Amino acid sequence: LGIRSIGMENSIAVHCSFGAVQANTAKIIGMEIRGCRIDYLNCRDAICRDIMFRDCEIGELDGNDAKFSRIAFAGTRIDVLSLQHAICADVDLRGARLREIRNVADLSEVFARSIGIRTQ
């Protein structure tokens, strides 16, 4: 599935199953994804805002070079999360079950603070 732009407020995807979603360079705003399985979600260079993943299974989420704001992952399993050079604001990973996080060296201080670790 290839996506370039989803801008409809209050869009909902429910109980979908995809092998791969190519959303690289897409602009996705205002969406809830509920009970879906996505083996590979390519959001490289995408702009994603106001998105809720609820009770989903994501094999790999490639968010390298993406701009993420107001994204949450309630009850969602993410096997591999990659965020190299991503710009993230108000990204809530507290509800996510993460197996592996890759390429977050440039976000390590912000990530550490978000889970209560203070660096000196």
C-alpha positions in Angstrom: 0.0 0.0 0.0 1.4 3.4 -1.0 0.3 6.6 0.8 1.1 10.1 -0.2 -1.3 12.2 1.8 -4.0 11.6 4.3 -5.4 14.9 5.7 -8.9 14.0 6.7 -9.6 14.8 10.4 -10.9 11.9 12.4 -10.0 9.2 9.9 -10.0 5.7 11.3 -8.5 2.4 10.1 -9.8 -0.6 12.0 -8.6 -4.2 11.9 -6.5 -3.9 8.8 -3.6 -6.1 7.9 -0.8 -5.0 5.6 2.5 -6.5 4.6 4.1 -3.1 3.9 2.8 0.5 4.0 4.9 2.9 1.9 4.2 6.3 3.5 7.7 7.7 2.9 7.5 11.5 2.2 3.7 11.4 3.0 1.8 13.9 5.0 -0.6 12.1 7.4 -2.7 14.2 9.8 -5.5 13.3 12.1 -5.9 9.5 12.1 -6.6 6.6 14.4 -5.3 3.2 13.5 -7.0 0.6 15.7 -6.4 -3.2 15.9 -4.3 -3.3 12.8 -1.2 -5.4 11.8 1.5 -3.8 9.7 4.6 -5.8 9.0 6.6 -2.8 7.7 5.6 0.9 8.1 7.9 3.1 6.1 7.5 6.7 7.3 10.9 8.0 6.1 10.8 11.7 5.5 7.1 11.8 6.3 5.2 14.4 8.3 2.9 12.7 10.8 0.7 14.6 13.2 -2.2 13.8 15.5 -2.1 10.0 15.1 -3.1 7.3 17.6 -2.1 3.7 17.1 -4.3 1.6 19.4 -3.9 -2.1 20.0 -1.8 -2.6 16.8 1.1 -4.8 15.9 3.9 -3.2 13.9 6.8 -5.4 12.8 9.1 -2.4 11.9 8.4 1.3 12.0 11.0 3.2 9.9 10.7 6.8 11.0 14.2 7.9 9.9 14.2 11.6 9.0 10.5 11.9 9.7 8.7 14.7 11.6 6.4 13.2 14.2 4.2 15.3 16.5 1.4 14.2 18.8 1.7 10.5 18.1 0.7 7.8 20.6 1.0 4.0 20.7 -1.6 2.8 23.2 -1.4 -1.0 23.7 0.7 -1.3 20.5 3.6 -3.7 19.9 6.5 -2.5 17.8 9.2 -5.0 17.1 11.7 -2.6 15.6 11.5 1.2 15.9 14.1 3.3 13.9 14.2 7.1 14.4 17.5 8.3 13.0 17.5 12.1 12.4 13.8 12.2 13.2 12.2 15.2 14.8 9.8 14.2 17.5 7.5 16.3 19.6 4.9 14.9 21.9 5.5 11.3 20.8 4.1 9.0 23.6 5.7 5.6 23.7 4.5 4.8 27.2 1.7 2.5 25.9 4.0 0.7 23.4 5.7 -2.6 23.8 9.1 -2.1 22.1 11.4 -5.0 21.3 14.2 -3.0 19.7 15.0 0.7 19.1 17.5 1.5 16.4 19.3 4.7 15.4 18.3 7.0 18.2 21.7 8.3 19.2 20.6 11.9 18.2 17.5 11.5 20.3 19.1 9.7 23.3 19.0 12.7 25.8 15.4 13.5 25.0 14.4 9.9 25.1 16.2 9.4 28.5 14.4 12.4 30.0 11.0 11.1 28.7 11.4 7.9 30.7 12.8 9.6 33.8 16.6 9.3 33.3 18.6 12.4 34.0 22.0 12.8 32.5 24.8 15.1 33.8 
